[in-house]
Amino acid sequence: MVDIDIKGFFDNVNHGKLLKQLWTLGIRDKTLISIISRMLKAPIKGVGVPQKGTPQGGILSPLLANVVLNELDWWIASQWDNFQTDYPYQYQRSKLLALKESSLKEIKIVRYADDFKIMCKDYKTAQKIFTATQMWLKQRLQLDISPEKSRITNIRKRYSEFLGLKLKVRKGKANKYTNRSHMRDKARENAIKKLKEQVKVIQKNPTREAVNKYNSIVIGLQNYYSIATMVNEDFIKIAYIVNKSLLCRTKKIRARTGSITKTYLKFYKDYGYKKVFIAKTILFPIAGIKFREPKMISKNCTRYTESGRNAIHQRLKMDMRIIHYFMEQSSTLKGTTEYNDNRISVYVAQNGRCKITGIILKIGNMDLHHITPKFMGGNDEYKNLIYITNDVHILVHAMENKVLEKCLAVVNPDKEQLKKINQYRVLVGNNELDYNACY
């Protein structure tokens, strides 16, 4: 495995090259590119106007990192997966089988922002790709690698660290190598420290909020590290240390019973661990975790090519013309910037369907509803917005019987849908509709 660390990546991104890459990707909005350019050139106190690099800690910097290194991804892919063959193979599998019989060397890349690894079959191939990648980064992107942190690692013998994990392979059945991944030692120590600190908080302030914070840390760690094949072994070690502290510090505040949340039943009902309650709230078991195979996403679904973006839009299963309609409207609407941004996010999150009836929304038959109205203290936050059809929107706000009867006949909601309508009616200050009276 080739481990390459780019020296001061975020400090050395070439501005001109980055803006050209955005244009090449299909980002042709000159106003947007101009804004990004001004952001890159924003003066730094005590330094002046930066000539290269992206803002440290800037919310856009990770995205710009992907834009810069997108070329690297495609260059690596062109050496194997996307190699242009003379014969047009119908299936990718057939193409790869043919490539294995050629003199080409099989390589694959895994990248997250500026952190990436290149997998190779043998040491000789690794040496070649190490040198080639170093030269490519210098010539194409004007980026240097860190000699101290870049190396070739034989993962049959040593661990290679990546994004809080350490990876190694071992020979298993049929003499095939399989991945054996763990949390990094430092990551495990940090997890223990974080959990023990929250235990101290619970000891001093045994409230539901403190317990929920502890639970959120547990489930957050489990969600992130569940793709490590030996994650259960790691979390048993964490649980052994943290639970000793937990049981000792909460001896006087633990309860025998309490509420069991839906989240607990969803993730931990199959585990036989002894239940622990504090402030009548159940604590999530640290060792209640199993290996979860990472999701595989088609290479064709990428934001960095026109065909890839079209593939993503097709997977969304919604009318993209409505998205474009929203974007065109943004400059003419009087709403806040937050409102304009969130209405698109809400539409996408609902898959272009009414939140209550589930029918497909269409231009002219869709309203963005504030769950808590502005006159009652509501705002334009994402969580306070839902898209519903015009008639459903009337049912939520209307008070006159004739109007309600007319819209009920059109919508014809079932009991579950009417229950949702009533929930939103109450939040806007209206009375609930009686199902039996309606039908």
ZATI-506197 format. One record per residue (C-alpha): residue in one letter; x, y, z negated. Coordinates in steps of 0.001 Angstrom, whole numbers. Example, Ala and Ser with C-alpha at 12.3 -4.5 7.8 and 13.67 -1.06 7.14 Angstrom:
# residues 2
   rest        xx        yy        zz
      A     12300     -4500     -7800
      S     13670     -1060     -7140
# end
This chain:
# residues 439
   rest        xx        yy        zz
      M         0         0         0
      V      1265      3470       943
      D       741      6089     -1784
      I      1222      9616      -454
      D       903     12746     -2574
      I       703     16035      -684
      K      2879     18638     -2360
      G       759     21535     -3649
      F     -2019     20760     -1158
      F     -4529     23435     -2243
      D     -1712     26031     -2368
      N      -430     25327      1143
      V     -3466     24986      3421
      N     -2865     26958      6629
      H     -5711     29492      7001
      G     -5571     29793     10790
      K     -5534     26035     11278
      L     -8449     25565      8872
      L    -10661     28111     10656
      K     -9875     26494     14037
      Q    -10793     23086     12576
      L    -14164     24453     11411
      W    -14845     25750     14920
      T    -13827     22407     16473
      L    -16167     20533     14118
      G    -19084     22487     15556
      I    -19329     25235     12917
      R    -19872     28060     15432
      D    -21582     30582     13144
      K    -19122     33499     13333
      T    -20656     35192     10295
      L    -20099     32078      8173
      I    -16523     31654      9414
      S    -15872     35315      8669
      I    -17160     34867      5098
      I    -14895     31830      4591
      S    -11952     33774      5995
      R    -12562     36649      3562
      M    -12867     34164       704
      L     -9488     32652      1621
      K     -7947     36129      1749
      A     -9463     37307     -1554
      P     -6707     39176     -3469
      I     -5188     37447     -6499
      K     -4312     39638     -9467
      G      -550     39952     -9787
      V        43     38136     -6479
      G     -1768     40063     -3776
      V     -3467     38749      -645
      P     -2695     35016      -199
      Q     -1314     33993      3193
      K     -2095     30292      2706
      G     -3952     27959       367
      T     -7530     27760      -929
      P     -8827     29263     -4203
      Q     -7918     27127     -7213
      G    -11143     25899     -8784
      G    -13255     27379     -5978
      I    -16485     25465     -5382
      L    -15769     25389     -1643
      S    -12189     24123     -1936
      P    -12992     20348     -2045
      L    -15135     20692      1089
      L    -12391     22637      2859
      A     -9919     19910      1830
      N    -12072     17379      3664
      V    -12152     19621      6733
      V     -8349     19976      6738
      L     -7663     16256      6304
      N    -10468     15077      8592
      E     -7920     14988     11397
      L     -5741     12648      9337
      D     -8662     10237      8907
      W     -9290     10051     12635
      W     -5595      9719     13436
      I     -5267      6727     11090
      A     -8504      5260     12489
      S     -7166      5605     16034
      Q     -4240      3314     15114
      W     -6581       378     14420
      D    -10358       622     13875
      N    -10964      3161     16660
      F     -8146      2074     18957
      Q     -9218      2549     22575
      T     -9144      -879     24235
      D     -9171     -1559     27976
      Y    -12119     -3928     27581
      P    -15366     -2387     26197
      Y    -16266     -4839     23421
      Q    -19957     -4954     22554
      Y    -19385     -5665     18846
      Q    -16821     -4127     16488
      R    -16071     -7568     15023
      S    -15093     -8919     18471
      K    -12886     -5886     19035
      L    -11068     -6347     15702
      L    -10471    -10050     16396
      A     -8871     -9090     19711
      L     -6734     -6416     18048
      K     -5415     -8975     15541
      E     -3945    -10910     18466
      S     -2132     -7809     19750
      S      1152     -6280     18548
      L      -717     -3465     16753
      K      -440     -3242     12985
      E     -3625     -3277     10924
      I     -3924      -216      8675
      K     -6838      1395      6831
      I     -7191      4597      4837
      V     -9194      5461      1730
      R     -9308      9160       900
      Y    -10939     11444     -1650
      A    -10130     15133     -1056
      D     -6304     15295      -930
      D     -5802     11964     -2717
      F     -5473      9024      -313
      K     -3969      5583       161
      I     -3165      3626      3297
      M     -3469      -164      3182
      C     -1057     -2278      5247
      K      -500     -5991      5777
      D      3258     -6027      5153
      Y      6196     -3935      3926
      K      7595     -3235      7407
      T      4286     -1750      8566
      A      4075       272      5348
      Q      7526      1779      5972
      K      6568      2814      9511
      I      3228      4377      8544
      F      4822      6142      5562
      T      7327      7908      7821
      A      4756      8527     10572
      T      2238     10057      8149
      Q      4891     12296      6608
      M      5855     13593     10053
      W      2220     13990     11170
      L      1270     16037      8089
      K      4268     18326      8627
      Q      3832     18824     12366
      R        31     19078     12559
      L      -948     20637      9225
      Q      2330     22193      7975
      L      2061     20163      4765
      D      4912     18481      2871
      I      4687     15370       705
      S      6005     15008     -2833
      P      8979     12584     -2741
      E      8667     11897     -6479
      K      5009     10889     -6320
      S      4910      9233     -2887
      R      5914      5594     -2587
      I      5210      2179     -1124
      T      3648      -179     -3670
      N      3417     -3957     -3412
      I        23     -4461     -5089
      R       644     -8195     -5322
      K      3232     -7372     -7999
      R      2421     -3901     -9358
      Y      -611     -1748     -9997
      S     -1379      1250     -7813
      E     -3412      4043     -9432
      F     -6242      5843     -7676
      L     -9001      8129     -9026
      G     -8859      6862    -12596
      L     -8501      3217    -11537
      K     -5505       908    -11200
      L     -5566     -1662     -8417
      K     -3859     -4979     -7929
      V     -4519     -8137     -5903
      R     -4293    -11755     -7002
      K     -4473    -14961     -5053
      G     -7780    -16711     -5599
      K     -9745    -19487     -3933
      A     -8634    -20696      -513
      N     -5351    -18795     -1019
      K     -7108    -15488      -362
      Y     -6148    -12333     -2191
      T     -8891    -10568     -4142
      N     -8972     -7181     -5829
      R     -8413     -6929     -9591
      S     -9096     -3343    -10614
      H     -9176     -1801    -14083
      M     -9552      1625    -15629
      R     -6224      3407    -15880
      D     -4745      3158    -19367
      K     -4912      6938    -19706
      A     -8544      6978    -18560
      R     -9440      4364    -21162
      E     -7727      6374    -23893
      N     -9570      9529    -22814
      A    -12902      7669    -22846
      I    -12255      6427    -26398
      K    -11280      9928    -27527
      K    -14376     11514    -25978
      L    -16768      8968    -27510
      K    -15182      9144    -30961
      E    -15453     12939    -30919
      Q    -19170     12665    -30184
      V    -19550     10127    -33006
      K    -18146     12795    -35358
      V    -20720     15256    -34014
      I    -23508     12752    -34728
      Q    -22157     12177    -38246
      K    -22289     15909    -39028
      N    -25495     16600    -37113
      P    -27616     13411    -36728
      T    -30176     14728    -34257
      R    -31844     13311    -31163
      E    -29914     15813    -29026
      A    -26558     14628    -30416
      V    -27473     10980    -29773
      N    -28663     11789    -26232
      K    -25321     13522    -25589
      Y    -23513     10371    -26755
      N    -25725      8254    -24483
      S    -25050     10527    -21515
      I    -21290     10100    -22032
      V    -21670      6308    -22213
      I    -23787      6005    -19080
      G    -21631      8542    -17225
      L    -18483      6503    -17875
      Q    -20265      3285    -16919
      N    -21587      4736    -13665
      Y    -18148      5970    -12613
      Y    -16062      2925    -13526
      S    -18581       199    -12630
      I    -16858      -295     -9242
      A    -13757     -1654    -11038
      T    -13914     -5445    -10773
      M    -12684     -5960    -14346
      V    -14724     -3120    -15826
      N    -16481     -5314    -18384
      E    -13135     -6310    -19877
      D    -12106     -2653    -20152
      F    -15349     -1519    -21779
      I    -15272     -4360    -24311
      K    -11924     -2946    -25483
      I    -13404       561    -25643
      A    -16471      -693    -27525
      Y    -14344     -2575    -30069
      I    -12503       610    -31066
      V    -15400      3093    -30834
      N    -17953       859    -32573
      K    -15722       517    -35632
      S    -15712      4304    -35937
      L    -19435      4535    -35166
      L    -20542      1967    -37761
      C    -18278      3440    -40419
      R    -19257      7083    -39888
      T    -23005      6524    -39444
      K    -23570      4018    -42234
      K    -25898      6362    -44164
      I    -27816      7764    -41200
      R    -28565      4627    -39153
      A    -32139      3371    -38954
      R    -33555      -103    -38357
      T    -36096       981    -35753
      G    -36734      3804    -33336
      S    -37830      4611    -29796
      I    -36444      2584    -26895
      T    -36217      4723    -23777
      K    -37046      3728    -20193
      T    -33392      4244    -19323
      Y    -32330      1723    -21965
      L    -34827      -849    -20651
      K    -33683      -234    -17086
      F    -29955      -705    -17700
      Y    -29557     -2725    -20915
      K    -32595     -4978    -21388
      D    -30612     -8064    -20286
      Y    -27896     -7537    -22910
      G    -28207     -9134    -26350
      Y    -26327     -6496    -28292
      K    -27602     -5467    -31713
      K    -29680     -2317    -31380
      V    -28462       778    -33226
      F    -30824      3695    -33980
      I    -29952      7174    -35206
      A    -32534      9969    -35481
      K    -35077      7374    -34298
      T    -33196      7190    -30970
      I    -31442      4095    -29651
      L    -27730      4269    -28799
      F    -26604      2835    -25472
      P    -24202      -145    -25791
      I    -20737       716    -24489
      A    -19995     -2855    -23371
      G    -23322     -3141    -21539
      I    -21812     -2946    -18074
      K    -21217     -5214    -15097
      F    -19207     -4800    -11920
      R    -21202     -3044     -9210
      E    -20089     -3450     -5622
      P    -19509       -42     -3989
      K    -22017      1027     -1354
      M    -20805       743      2201
      I    -21756      3641      4477
      S    -21525      3361      8235
      K    -18499      5123      9718
      N    -20839      6551     12324
      C    -22596      8618      9637
      T    -20104     11433      9150
      R    -20574     15184      8761
      Y    -17421     15857     10737
      T    -18639     14955     14246
      E    -21753     15976     16175
      S    -22788     12351     16721
      G    -22172     11629     13032
      R    -24388     14504     11943
      N    -27134     13303     14284
      A    -26876      9821     12754
      I    -27268     11297      9244
      H    -30316     13271     10365
      Q    -31901     10117     11799
      R    -31366      8285      8514
      L    -33117     11059      6598
      K    -36381     10008      8315
      M    -37722     13533      8484
      D    -38381     16173     11098
      M    -35126     18128     11427
      R    -36996     20830     13353
      I    -38549     21857     10044
      I    -35082     22223      8492
      H    -34040     24448     11394
      Y    -37314     26375     10982
      F    -36464     26989      7311
      M    -32975     28179      8210
      E    -34303     30600     10842
      Q    -36829     31942      8323
      S    -34209     32632      5655
      S    -33224     35997      7139
      T    -36836     37273      7276
      L    -38295     35954      4005
      K    -38451     38303      1037
      G    -37691     35568     -1506
      T    -34452     35289     -3459
      T    -31400     33540     -2070
      E    -31976     30845     -4699
      Y    -35532     30370     -3413
      N    -34425     30089       230
      D    -31715     27559      -590
      N    -33812     25459     -2960
      R    -36804     25116      -636
      I    -34608     23290      1868
      S    -33175     21057      -875
      V    -36683     20274     -2179
      Y    -37939     19369      1298
      V    -34985     17024      1885
      A    -35301     15451     -1603
      Q    -38983     14680      -910
      N    -38079     13137      2465
      G    -40385     15619      4163
      R    -43470     14285      2364
      C    -46067     15786        44
      K    -45056     15324     -3600
      I    -48573     14162     -4557
      T    -50137     12391     -1553
      G    -46955     11255       208
      I    -48190     12289      3648
      I    -45745     13810      6150
      L    -45494     17594      5862
      K    -45877     19717      8980
      I    -45327     23374      9764
      G    -48599     25091      8955
      N    -49634     22419      6472
      M    -47085     22700      3703
      D    -46762     24978       694
      L    -43912     25410     -1770
      H    -45519     25334     -5212
      H    -44012     26780     -8396
      I    -44709     24174    -11113
      T    -44639     26920    -13736
      P    -45957     30074    -12012
      K    -43849     33205    -12102
      F    -46555     35099    -13991
      M    -46189     32461    -16734
      G    -42388     32736    -16894
      G    -41493     30393    -14030
      N    -38540     30918    -11685
      D    -37105     29800     -8336
      E    -34967     26991     -9769
      Y    -34909     23695     -7883
      K    -36617     21798    -10738
      N    -39540     24259    -10702
      L    -40408     23733     -7019
      I    -42328     21046     -5103
      Y    -43723     20839     -1576
      I    -47398     19909     -1182
      T    -49993     20210      1580
      N    -52214     23273      1844
      D    -55337     21495       557
      V    -53492     19936     -2386
      H    -52120     23385     -3231
      I    -55677     24751     -3279
      L    -56754     21875     -5561
      V    -54012     22841     -8016
      H    -55010     26522     -8175
      A    -58746     26668     -7310
      M    -61432     27173     -9957
      E    -64645     27506     -7878
      N    -66619     24257     -7552
      K    -67443     24749     -3864
      V    -63764     25180     -2960
      L    -62771     22179     -5094
      E    -65456     19958     -3552
      K    -64410     20915       -33
      C    -60712     20205      -644
      L    -61400     16983     -2563
      A    -63316     15696       457
      V    -60330     16471      2699
      V    -57552     15152       410
      N    -59596     12240     -1017
      P    -57068     11528     -3803
      D    -57017      8216     -5661
      K    -56888      8068     -9461
      E    -53081      8260     -9611
      Q    -52932     11197     -7203
      L    -55695     13041     -9090
      K    -53761     12465    -12304
      K    -50752     14251    -10753
      I    -52954     17074     -9487
      N    -54355     17507    -12990
      Q    -50843     17658    -14461
      Y    -49989     20577    -12174
      R    -53407     22226    -12760
      V    -52780     22278    -16512
      L    -49339     23842    -15984
      V    -50886     26746    -14036
      G    -53583     27254    -16697
      N    -56528     25411    -15080
      N    -58771     22695    -16480
      E    -58437     19056    -15416
      L    -60706     17553    -12754
      D    -62824     14571    -13845
      Y    -62447     11571    -11520
      N    -65927     10195    -12182
      A    -67472     13603    -11582
      C    -65545     13921     -8318
      Y    -66765     10632     -6870
# end
